[in-house]
Amino acid sequence: AFIKPNKASAGSKGLELKGDVCVSQVIDIRREFVADVFYDGNYVNVFPREVKLRSGYDKLIRLLPPSSRISREVRKFVECVSSQVELFAPGIFHIQLAEDTNGDLFYIEASRRISGTSLVNLANGFNPFCFMNRVKTDVIVTRFEDGEWFRYEDFVLDIENEIRCIV
């Protein structure tokens, strides 16, 4: 197995070979998910989305509600491994998951950084800068409803809504 360092997570720079582990199964991926996570050591805030990739980047995005199966599974996973894996120590990170054709979920990777496409969750109250500064975030109503597919560009171009932090 190859491990990507957090400081250089793009491409293959700094890959580390782990000889004592192996990949034992090929996943027939049906769906892919990304969850932005803020964990304060007690509660896991999960902001999930389903993604369809093109050239390795989120092309289509479907926001998922906090009550979704993905939210529940990410929350359980983080609570289970946080005491053993430094990556899941309190703070902000994101997790990528894949679902196979049987509906089983697989952990793909995580990174202790704000995901590049996390701005799609601004409308759901995930403003990482507010979380980092322990400031409450407004959740505003937008046209991006849970369960509907949108292009990533739709989120980038939607400048009508102003995200504010409440002090």
Backbone bond lengths (Angstrom), bond angles and torsions (degrees), N, CA, C in turn:
res aa  C-N    CA-C-N  psi(-1)  N-CA   C-N-CA  omega(-1)  CA-C   N-CA-C  phi
1 A - - - 1.458 - - 1.516 108.08 -
2 F 1.308 116.52 146.57 1.454 121.89 176.44 1.517 108.80 -110.28
3 I 1.319 116.47 136.82 1.454 122.66 -179.44 1.517 108.39 -112.10
4 K 1.357 115.78 128.98 1.456 120.39 177.10 1.518 109.21 -91.97
5 P 1.329 117.97 132.06 1.470 119.77 177.29 1.518 111.32 -73.26
6 N 1.343 116.58 150.12 1.463 120.48 179.15 1.518 112.41 -64.08
7 K 1.323 116.94 -32.85 1.457 119.13 -175.44 1.522 112.98 -72.53
8 A 1.320 118.10 -16.76 1.456 121.64 179.53 1.521 108.53 -143.58
9 S 1.311 116.45 66.40 1.454 119.55 -171.56 1.522 114.01 -81.15
10 A 1.322 118.16 -10.47 1.467 119.53 179.54 1.526 109.97 -92.67
11 G 1.308 116.33 137.46 1.457 120.21 178.42 1.514 112.60 73.50
12 S 1.330 116.18 -151.62 1.464 120.05 -174.88 1.520 113.13 -112.88
13 K 1.306 118.57 6.97 1.465 121.36 -178.95 1.528 110.48 -62.65
14 G 1.325 115.62 127.75 1.454 120.73 174.81 1.517 115.39 78.91
15 L 1.334 118.23 14.42 1.459 119.70 179.31 1.523 110.47 -59.90
16 E 1.317 115.85 143.02 1.460 121.71 179.38 1.526 108.46 -120.55
17 L 1.324 116.18 125.46 1.453 121.30 179.08 1.517 109.62 -82.68
18 K 1.322 115.91 128.23 1.466 121.67 175.65 1.515 107.03 -109.36
19 G 1.331 117.21 107.59 1.440 121.80 -175.52 1.510 114.66 -79.81
20 D 1.328 117.51 -15.09 1.462 119.53 -176.10 1.523 113.50 -94.23
21 V 1.321 117.00 8.41 1.462 121.44 175.97 1.524 108.14 -132.21
22 C 1.305 116.39 160.96 1.455 118.78 178.58 1.520 109.87 -149.37
23 V 1.317 114.45 162.10 1.453 120.82 173.09 1.521 106.16 -89.09
24 S 1.310 116.56 121.64 1.461 119.49 -174.67 1.523 113.16 -110.16
25 Q 1.328 116.44 2.56 1.456 118.01 -175.34 1.519 110.02 -153.50
26 V 1.303 116.77 136.44 1.453 121.92 172.84 1.517 106.86 -92.84
27 I 1.326 116.53 131.75 1.458 121.46 -177.40 1.529 109.58 -94.96
28 D 1.317 116.64 128.41 1.456 121.83 173.21 1.532 105.86 -87.26
29 I 1.321 115.83 87.61 1.468 121.29 -172.01 1.519 111.31 -71.12
30 R 1.338 114.35 126.91 1.458 121.59 175.92 1.522 110.70 -102.35
31 R 1.344 116.27 -41.99 1.469 121.43 -178.44 1.526 109.22 -140.42
32 E 1.354 115.88 151.25 1.460 120.77 177.74 1.521 109.33 -125.14
33 F 1.332 114.39 147.82 1.459 121.15 -176.28 1.527 110.49 -135.65
34 V 1.321 114.69 151.02 1.465 122.29 171.37 1.520 106.27 -129.92
35 A 1.320 115.83 137.30 1.464 120.14 176.19 1.510 108.76 -127.42
36 D 1.330 116.22 121.77 1.459 120.96 169.97 1.515 105.78 -81.34
37 V 1.319 116.45 135.58 1.454 120.93 -172.81 1.524 110.25 -130.67
38 F 1.315 115.11 136.27 1.463 120.75 167.16 1.518 106.56 -121.71
39 Y 1.325 116.02 119.17 1.462 122.38 -177.88 1.521 107.34 -118.66
40 D 1.325 116.43 121.94 1.466 119.79 -178.08 1.529 112.69 -98.25
41 G 1.317 116.92 9.75 1.460 121.05 -177.87 1.513 112.25 97.51
42 N 1.323 116.48 -18.18 1.463 122.04 178.01 1.512 111.88 -121.34
43 Y 1.322 116.16 -50.16 1.459 120.33 -175.80 1.525 109.78 -118.11
44 V 1.319 116.14 142.20 1.457 122.57 179.57 1.529 108.53 -104.89
45 N 1.330 117.02 113.09 1.463 122.25 174.30 1.522 107.53 -90.82
46 V 1.327 117.00 122.49 1.458 121.60 -176.08 1.527 109.09 -119.66
47 F 1.333 115.89 130.90 1.453 122.88 178.69 1.530 106.97 -124.04
48 P 1.350 117.29 88.73 1.462 121.06 -171.15 1.521 113.92 -93.62
49 R 1.328 113.89 159.32 1.460 120.76 173.65 1.523 108.61 -152.99
50 E 1.303 114.87 149.23 1.456 120.77 171.17 1.514 106.37 -92.62
51 V 1.320 116.79 142.34 1.458 120.21 -177.58 1.518 110.49 -129.61
52 K 1.316 114.84 150.35 1.459 122.59 168.87 1.520 104.98 -119.73
53 L 1.308 114.65 122.40 1.458 120.55 -173.25 1.518 112.76 -92.19
54 R 1.311 114.32 151.07 1.460 122.15 169.25 1.518 105.77 -139.16
55 S 1.316 116.83 122.72 1.465 123.21 -177.90 1.524 111.86 55.36
56 G 1.328 116.41 35.11 1.457 120.97 175.95 1.517 115.26 84.24
57 Y 1.320 118.18 1.74 1.466 121.46 -177.99 1.522 110.54 -120.52
58 D 1.332 115.97 153.74 1.463 121.30 178.06 1.529 108.88 -64.53
59 K 1.307 116.33 116.05 1.466 120.82 177.16 1.518 110.23 -101.39
60 L 1.334 116.69 -46.53 1.457 121.49 176.11 1.513 108.65 -118.66
61 I 1.331 115.48 140.89 1.460 121.33 -174.74 1.520 109.38 -133.30
62 R 1.326 114.65 136.08 1.462 121.22 176.07 1.516 106.88 -126.51
63 L 1.331 116.65 110.71 1.461 121.03 179.04 1.525 109.85 -67.03
64 L 1.323 115.77 140.48 1.461 121.36 179.60 1.524 109.50 -114.36
65 P 1.311 118.27 145.44 1.468 120.44 -178.19 1.533 111.40 -73.17
66 P 1.339 116.28 159.04 1.472 120.92 178.49 1.527 113.01 -59.64
67 S 1.318 117.17 -20.82 1.466 120.85 -179.29 1.528 112.49 -89.72
68 S 1.329 117.98 3.78 1.459 121.34 -175.82 1.525 112.07 -68.90
69 R 1.309 115.13 161.33 1.470 121.30 176.81 1.525 110.62 -57.54
70 I 1.325 117.24 -40.53 1.467 120.91 -178.75 1.523 109.88 -62.37
71 S 1.332 117.57 -44.57 1.475 120.92 177.48 1.519 110.91 -57.69
72 R 1.326 116.00 -47.46 1.470 119.96 -178.53 1.520 111.41 -62.43
73 E 1.330 117.15 -43.65 1.458 120.75 -177.87 1.528 111.51 -68.37
74 V 1.335 117.45 -39.89 1.470 120.33 177.49 1.525 109.75 -64.11
75 R 1.324 116.48 -44.20 1.466 120.59 179.28 1.534 110.50 -58.40
76 K 1.340 116.93 -47.47 1.470 121.10 179.33 1.527 110.85 -61.56
77 F 1.321 116.86 -42.96 1.459 121.76 -178.52 1.525 111.00 -62.19
78 V 1.334 116.71 -48.92 1.470 120.68 -178.77 1.524 110.12 -62.87
79 E 1.324 117.69 -44.64 1.468 120.67 179.39 1.526 111.05 -62.19
80 C 1.314 116.99 -34.37 1.466 121.88 -177.90 1.529 112.30 -72.94
81 V 1.337 117.86 -41.11 1.462 119.91 -172.77 1.532 114.67 -103.12
82 S 1.318 118.15 -7.29 1.471 119.81 -173.06 1.521 113.38 -59.82
83 S 1.322 118.14 -31.83 1.460 119.57 -179.29 1.528 111.95 -78.54
84 Q 1.320 117.36 -12.44 1.463 120.69 -176.72 1.522 113.94 -112.37
85 V 1.322 117.97 -21.26 1.462 121.48 -175.29 1.524 108.62 -120.11
86 E 1.335 115.72 117.06 1.468 120.87 -176.05 1.526 112.95 -58.76
87 L 1.331 116.23 -32.62 1.464 120.52 -179.91 1.522 111.48 -54.86
88 F 1.337 116.59 -33.71 1.453 120.92 -176.62 1.519 112.46 -97.56
89 A 1.324 117.03 24.83 1.462 121.28 172.88 1.525 107.26 -69.14
90 P 1.336 117.80 164.25 1.464 118.59 -179.30 1.525 112.70 -51.43
91 G 1.329 114.28 138.32 1.454 121.25 179.78 1.515 111.40 145.11
92 I 1.335 114.92 -160.64 1.460 122.05 -178.37 1.518 109.15 -107.69
93 F 1.318 116.09 136.91 1.457 121.62 175.44 1.520 107.89 -160.21
94 H 1.306 116.06 173.10 1.463 118.86 174.15 1.521 109.30 -133.01
95 I 1.320 114.25 154.22 1.458 122.90 -176.81 1.521 108.68 -126.88
96 Q 1.326 115.89 138.28 1.460 121.04 174.46 1.523 108.28 -110.63
97 L 1.324 115.29 135.35 1.462 122.61 -179.35 1.523 109.66 -129.14
98 A 1.320 115.64 155.41 1.458 121.21 173.19 1.519 108.03 -128.91
99 E 1.322 115.43 145.57 1.451 121.68 175.59 1.527 107.56 -112.99
100 D 1.313 116.53 131.57 1.462 119.21 179.48 1.526 110.68 -87.98
101 T 1.309 115.99 -177.79 1.466 120.71 -176.52 1.520 112.62 -68.70
102 N 1.336 118.26 -14.09 1.468 122.11 175.69 1.531 112.44 -90.86
103 G 1.339 116.88 -4.22 1.456 120.33 -178.36 1.518 113.64 88.63
104 D 1.342 117.43 4.98 1.467 120.59 177.57 1.520 109.96 -79.41
105 L 1.334 116.29 141.28 1.457 121.67 179.13 1.523 110.64 -96.89
106 F 1.332 115.08 143.44 1.454 122.20 178.47 1.518 109.27 -129.20
107 Y 1.322 115.42 133.72 1.466 121.92 173.56 1.520 107.39 -72.56
108 I 1.327 117.80 125.54 1.456 121.87 179.49 1.521 109.84 -99.76
109 E 1.314 116.96 -56.56 1.456 120.45 178.31 1.514 110.13 -165.78
110 A 1.315 114.54 166.67 1.462 121.48 174.81 1.511 107.37 -143.53
111 S 1.293 115.73 158.28 1.458 120.47 177.42 1.517 108.66 -144.99
112 R 1.301 115.96 138.58 1.459 121.53 -179.75 1.529 109.28 -86.00
113 R 1.285 113.38 62.11 1.465 121.29 176.66 1.522 107.78 -152.98
114 I 1.293 116.14 168.53 1.452 121.86 176.18 1.523 106.62 -76.23
115 S 1.317 117.21 128.80 1.474 119.05 -179.24 1.524 109.57 -66.28
116 G 1.313 114.34 147.70 1.462 119.79 -177.52 1.508 113.64 -60.37
117 T 1.309 117.30 -25.16 1.463 120.24 -178.68 1.527 112.02 -106.35
118 S 1.325 117.33 17.96 1.471 119.71 -177.83 1.524 112.44 -64.31
119 L 1.322 118.32 -17.97 1.464 119.32 -178.96 1.515 112.00 -60.18
120 V 1.341 117.79 -20.52 1.462 119.23 178.49 1.521 111.02 -64.60
121 N 1.322 117.26 -22.44 1.462 120.40 -179.09 1.520 113.70 -94.94
122 L 1.330 117.71 4.66 1.464 119.57 176.33 1.526 111.02 -56.43
123 A 1.321 115.95 -41.08 1.466 120.28 -178.42 1.522 111.83 -67.38
124 N 1.326 118.23 -19.63 1.464 121.81 178.34 1.523 112.48 -92.96
125 G 1.323 116.65 4.18 1.452 119.40 178.35 1.507 114.23 97.62
126 F 1.333 118.72 6.03 1.457 120.57 177.89 1.511 108.62 -93.28
127 N 1.319 115.51 87.29 1.456 121.77 171.93 1.521 104.78 -109.02
128 P 1.337 117.87 99.65 1.457 120.44 -173.04 1.517 113.40 -57.67
129 F 1.323 117.08 -29.87 1.460 119.62 -178.73 1.529 110.83 -71.42
130 C 1.324 116.33 -33.14 1.468 119.23 174.29 1.529 110.30 -68.28
131 F 1.335 116.80 -43.89 1.461 119.99 178.35 1.524 111.29 -59.05
132 M 1.334 116.02 -45.85 1.465 119.82 -177.57 1.524 111.50 -62.55
133 N 1.327 115.96 -31.17 1.458 120.51 -179.08 1.524 112.79 -98.21
134 R 1.340 116.48 9.79 1.457 123.23 178.36 1.537 112.40 55.11
135 V 1.336 113.96 45.54 1.454 121.16 -179.95 1.527 107.95 -114.20
136 K 1.333 117.36 135.04 1.467 121.20 179.56 1.523 110.25 -64.99
137 T 1.324 115.92 143.87 1.456 122.71 -176.89 1.516 110.64 -112.13
138 D 1.312 116.27 137.59 1.465 121.23 172.37 1.520 109.80 -72.75
139 V 1.307 117.23 141.12 1.454 122.00 167.80 1.513 105.17 -104.33
140 I 1.313 117.42 120.17 1.452 119.91 -176.07 1.518 110.26 -111.38
141 V 1.307 115.13 153.21 1.453 120.82 -179.67 1.530 107.98 -81.86
142 T 1.322 115.90 128.82 1.456 120.92 178.44 1.518 108.67 -132.04
143 R 1.294 115.57 -179.39 1.458 120.70 177.75 1.516 111.81 -81.36
144 F 1.338 118.11 -3.43 1.459 122.43 -177.44 1.518 109.60 -90.93
145 E 1.310 115.74 87.52 1.460 120.43 -176.99 1.518 110.53 -86.31
146 D 1.337 114.81 148.94 1.460 120.32 175.99 1.518 109.78 -56.86
147 G 1.318 116.03 140.54 1.455 121.07 174.07 1.515 115.42 87.93
148 E 1.330 118.25 -7.18 1.464 121.61 179.55 1.522 109.56 -102.74
149 W 1.333 116.92 143.65 1.460 121.39 178.75 1.524 110.43 -85.47
150 F 1.339 115.59 135.92 1.463 122.39 175.66 1.521 108.55 -135.68
151 R 1.318 115.04 155.14 1.464 119.27 172.79 1.523 108.01 -77.26
152 Y 1.308 116.75 148.77 1.463 120.29 176.65 1.528 109.86 -56.21
153 E 1.330 116.46 -39.29 1.460 121.05 -179.26 1.528 112.23 -60.86
154 D 1.345 117.24 -29.58 1.465 120.17 178.08 1.529 110.38 -60.53
155 F 1.326 116.15 -40.01 1.464 119.96 179.65 1.525 110.70 -69.36
156 V 1.323 116.22 -41.57 1.460 120.82 -178.43 1.517 110.65 -63.87
157 L 1.330 116.50 -40.03 1.460 121.02 -174.73 1.533 113.88 -83.86
158 D 1.308 117.25 -10.15 1.464 120.07 -177.40 1.524 109.94 -81.92
159 I 1.324 116.39 81.51 1.461 120.79 -177.27 1.536 112.50 -96.47
160 E 1.330 117.00 8.91 1.458 119.87 179.92 1.524 112.20 -68.38
161 N 1.337 115.79 -30.71 1.441 120.13 -175.10 1.526 111.12 -94.64
162 E 1.284 115.74 137.43 1.463 120.67 178.78 1.522 108.44 -107.22
163 I 1.325 116.27 124.99 1.454 121.60 177.55 1.522 107.29 -91.45
164 R 1.337 116.32 128.11 1.461 119.95 -178.24 1.520 110.19 -125.08
165 C 1.289 113.85 151.67 1.458 119.65 171.08 1.526 107.08 -101.16
166 I 1.325 116.20 137.24 1.460 120.97 177.18 1.529 106.98 -99.50
167 V 1.286 116.17 123.96 1.468 120.08 179.31 1.505 109.29 -88.13
